[in-house]
Amino acid sequence: MSHEQEISIQPEDPDRRAVICAAGTIALGGIAAALAGHGTASAQDTPVTTRDPGSLGARLQGVQHFGLTVQNMERAYEFYTAVLGGTEVFRHGDFQGDAVQNTLLADQEILANELGVNPRTIGVPDLRGGAQRLDVRFIQFDNVVIELLQYRDADQPMGGPKAFAEPLEHMSPAFPRMMHICFYVRDDVDFNQFIADLEAESAKRGMTQVRANRIIRVSTEEERKATPLSANTNKVTVAPSDGWELIYCKGPEGEQLEFVKALGPVKKRFADALSAHLQLASAN
């Protein structure tokens, strides 16, 4: 690495966080099954057994962060901090060199060799020779970190709007390997109003990609905008997801986001599962 950027710490804004509380990530674990109402045993029905101290699970202490590769670093940074209330941990950049290339991209270079194509044609930058560089910023939420990554040409400035690779379009969540980031909304927040405010705040900043789906059928953007506020939230009433409220939304980079509440029975199921997990971990 030829350059190290100074670490930047952004103070937390309690007033902003009171408006938009993004408390980290929940794994939905199968939306189709939840909406269909297929039942499973709750965590309290599952006996706690002794975990093998040599197992892989016993060596973990949770999920540290989710990574999101972006086209426009400053736009993504503004959304996850100024709009959603995350706090910057630090930023680092200008990553290049052989070790970086090997660590991040070896599997893709092997694939390019097997296909007999130039690695660049399948989205592999040249960090090894320094033609491209990698910059990262870590954003802290209450219980998880989001890492923003931007691969850029060496002649492009850090944080700029031009990425090395062309962004994917039409990023349907139905594609295998597609992932999403899910934010946990506070129990006392008006969920329908939250979504309306999220769209309005993003629109003010020119983030036109930030659009939430509705629970009623629409065929045009005009129809989506014209839906009543009550159509923002999907409230699941069938066990085992009863008490789950959700919306799906695209972020400013076209990334798939989800915002959820977990109330009543489903909130207890998550709490029971966490308790069982912690009890199992402490047994070692």
C-alpha positions in Angstrom: 0.0 0.0 0.0 1.4 3.3 -1.0 -0.9 5.6 0.8 -2.6 5.6 4.2 -5.5 8.0 4.8 -5.9 9.6 8.2 -8.5 8.0 10.4 -11.7 10.1 10.7 -14.1 9.8 13.6 -17.6 11.4 13.2 -19.4 12.2 16.4 -22.8 10.8 16.9 -25.9 13.0 16.5 -28.5 11.9 19.1 -31.2 14.1 17.6 -30.8 12.6 14.1 -30.7 9.1 15.6 -33.9 9.8 17.4 -35.6 10.4 14.1 -34.1 7.5 12.2 -32.9 4.6 14.4 -31.2 1.9 12.4 -30.2 -0.7 14.9 -28.4 -3.2 12.7 -29.2 -6.3 10.8 -31.7 -9.1 11.2 -31.6 -12.2 9.0 -35.1 -12.8 7.6 -34.2 -16.3 6.8 -36.8 -17.1 4.2 -39.4 -14.5 3.4 -41.4 -16.8 1.2 -41.9 -19.4 4.0 -42.8 -16.6 6.5 -45.4 -15.1 4.3 -46.8 -18.5 3.5 -47.1 -19.2 7.2 -45.2 -22.4 7.4 -44.5 -23.1 11.1 -41.3 -24.1 12.8 -40.5 -24.9 16.4 -39.6 -21.9 18.5 -36.2 -21.6 20.1 -37.5 -22.4 23.6 -38.6 -25.8 22.3 -35.0 -26.6 21.3 -32.9 -28.2 24.0 -29.5 -26.5 24.6 -26.7 -29.0 24.1 -23.0 -28.7 24.8 -21.2 -27.2 21.8 -18.0 -28.8 20.7 -15.3 -26.3 21.7 -13.3 -27.2 18.6 -16.2 -26.5 16.2 -16.1 -23.6 13.9 -19.2 -22.0 15.6 -17.5 -22.0 19.0 -14.6 -20.0 17.5 -16.9 -17.1 16.3 -18.2 -14.1 18.2 -20.8 -12.9 15.8 -21.2 -11.0 12.6 -18.7 -8.0 12.4 -19.8 -6.3 9.2 -21.6 -6.4 5.9 -19.7 -5.1 2.8 -21.3 -3.1 0.0 -19.3 -2.3 -3.2 -20.5 1.1 -4.4 -20.2 3.2 -7.6 -20.3 6.6 -5.8 -18.6 6.6 -2.4 -19.7 10.0 -1.2 -23.3 9.4 -2.2 -23.4 6.0 -0.4 -21.6 7.5 2.6 -24.1 10.4 2.9 -27.0 8.0 2.8 -25.7 5.6 5.5 -24.6 8.4 7.8 -26.6 11.6 7.2 -29.9 9.8 6.2 -29.8 6.6 8.3 -27.8 7.9 11.2 -24.7 5.6 11.1 -21.4 6.8 12.6 -18.1 6.6 10.7 -15.5 4.4 12.5 -12.6 5.1 10.1 -11.7 5.2 6.4 -8.7 3.8 4.7 -7.7 3.7 1.0 -5.5 3.6 -2.0 -5.0 -0.1 -1.4 -2.9 -1.7 -4.1 -0.2 -4.3 -4.6 0.3 -8.0 -5.0 -0.8 -9.1 -1.6 -4.1 -7.1 -1.8 -4.8 -8.5 -5.3 -4.2 -12.1 -4.1 -6.2 -11.7 -1.0 -9.3 -10.3 -2.6 -9.3 -11.5 -6.2 -7.4 -14.8 -6.5 -10.5 -16.9 -7.2 -11.7 -14.5 -10.0 -8.2 -14.5 -11.6 -8.3 -18.3 -11.6 -11.7 -18.2 -13.2 -10.5 -15.8 -15.9 -7.6 -18.2 -16.6 -10.0 -21.1 -16.9 -12.2 -19.2 -19.3 -9.3 -17.9 -21.3 -10.4 -14.2 -21.0 -8.9 -11.0 -19.8 -9.7 -10.7 -16.1 -11.0 -7.2 -16.6 -13.8 -8.5 -18.7 -15.3 -10.3 -15.7 -14.8 -7.3 -13.4 -11.3 -7.9 -12.0 -9.3 -4.7 -11.4 -5.5 -4.4 -11.5 -4.7 -3.7 -7.9 -1.4 -5.6 -8.3 0.0 -3.1 -10.8 -1.8 -0.1 -9.3 -3.9 0.8 -12.3 -6.9 0.5 -10.0 -7.2 1.2 -6.2 -9.5 0.2 -3.4 -10.9 2.6 -0.8 -13.1 1.6 2.2 -15.2 3.3 4.9 -16.7 1.6 7.9 -20.0 2.8 9.3 -21.2 1.8 12.7 -24.8 1.1 13.6 -26.0 -0.1 17.0 -25.1 -3.8 16.6 -23.4 -4.2 13.2 -21.0 -2.4 10.9 -21.4 -1.7 7.2 -18.3 -1.4 5.1 -18.5 0.7 1.9 -15.9 -0.3 -0.7 -15.1 1.5 -3.9 -12.8 0.1 -6.6 -11.6 3.1 -8.8 -9.1 3.9 -11.5 -5.9 5.3 -10.1 -6.5 8.7 -11.7 -9.9 9.1 -10.0 -10.1 10.9 -6.6 -11.0 9.1 -3.4 -14.7 9.3 -2.8 -15.5 10.2 -6.4 -18.5 9.2 -8.4 -16.7 6.9 -10.9 -16.1 3.3 -10.1 -13.8 0.9 -11.9 -16.6 -1.5 -13.0 -20.1 -0.8 -14.5 -22.8 -1.2 -11.8 -25.2 -4.1 -12.2 -28.7 -3.0 -13.3 -32.1 -4.5 -12.4 -30.9 -6.1 -9.2 -33.8 -8.3 -8.4 -33.6 -9.9 -4.9 -34.7 -13.2 -6.6 -31.3 -13.7 -8.2 -29.2 -16.3 -6.4 -26.3 -14.8 -4.4 -28.1 -11.5 -4.1 -27.9 -10.1 -0.6 -29.6 -7.4 1.3 -29.0 -5.2 4.3 -31.8 -5.2 6.9 -32.3 -2.4 9.4 -34.3 -2.9 12.6 -36.8 -0.1 13.3 -37.7 0.8 16.9 -41.0 -0.6 18.3 -42.4 2.9 19.0 -41.8 4.3 15.5 -44.6 4.9 13.0 -43.4 2.5 10.3 -45.5 4.0 7.5 -44.3 7.5 8.3 -40.7 6.3 8.6 -40.8 5.0 5.0 -42.4 8.2 3.8 -39.7 10.3 5.6 -37.0 8.1 4.2 -38.1 8.6 0.6 -38.5 12.3 1.1 -35.2 12.8 2.8 -33.4 10.8 0.1 -35.2 12.7 -2.7 -34.0 16.0 -1.2 -30.5 14.8 -1.6 -31.0 13.7 -5.2 -31.0 9.9 -4.3 -33.7 9.0 -6.7 -33.0 5.2 -6.4 -34.3 5.2 -2.8 -37.8 3.9 -3.4 -39.8 1.6 -1.2 -42.2 -1.1 -2.6 -45.9 -1.0 -1.7 -48.2 -3.8 -0.5 -50.7 -3.0 -3.3 -50.1 -3.7 -7.0 -48.8 -0.8 -9.0 -47.6 -0.6 -12.6 -45.9 2.8 -12.8 -43.8 5.1 -10.7 -46.7 7.5 -10.6 -49.0 4.9 -9.2 -46.5 3.9 -6.6 -46.1 7.5 -5.5 -49.9 7.9 -5.3 -50.6 5.0 -2.9 -51.8 5.9 0.5 -49.4 6.0 3.5 -51.1 2.8 4.9 -49.8 0.8 1.9 -46.2 1.2 2.9 -45.9 -1.7 5.4 -46.4 -5.4 5.0 -47.7 -6.7 8.4 -47.4 -10.5 8.7 -50.1 -12.1 10.9 -49.4 -15.8 10.3 -47.2 -17.8 12.7 -44.3 -18.2 13.0 -43.7 -14.7 11.6 -46.7 -13.1 13.4 -45.7 -9.6 14.5 -43.2 -9.2 11.7 -43.5 -5.9 9.7 -41.4 -5.2 6.7 -40.8 -3.2 3.5 -38.3 -3.7 0.7 -36.5 -0.7 -0.7 -33.6 0.1 -3.0 -30.7 2.2 -1.7 -28.9 5.0 -3.5 -26.6 2.6 -5.2 -29.4 0.3 -6.3 -28.6 -2.1 -3.4 -31.4 -4.1 -1.8 -32.4 -2.8 1.6 -35.1 -4.0 4.0 -36.5 -2.3 7.1 -38.3 -4.4 9.7 -40.1 -4.4 13.0 -40.3 -7.5 15.1 -43.2 -7.2 17.5 -45.2 -9.6 19.7 -44.8 -13.4 19.1 -42.0 -13.1 16.5 -40.0 -10.7 18.8 -40.2 -13.4 21.5 -39.0 -16.1 19.1 -35.9 -14.0 18.2 -35.3 -13.3 21.9 -35.6 -17.0 22.8 -33.3 -18.0 20.0 -30.7 -15.4 21.2 -31.0 -16.6 24.7 -30.5 -20.2 23.6 -27.5 -19.2 21.5 -25.9 -17.3 24.4 -26.5 -20.2 26.8 -24.9 -22.6 24.4 -21.9 -20.4 24.0 -21.5 -19.8 27.7 -21.5 -23.6 28.3 -18.1 -23.7 26.8 
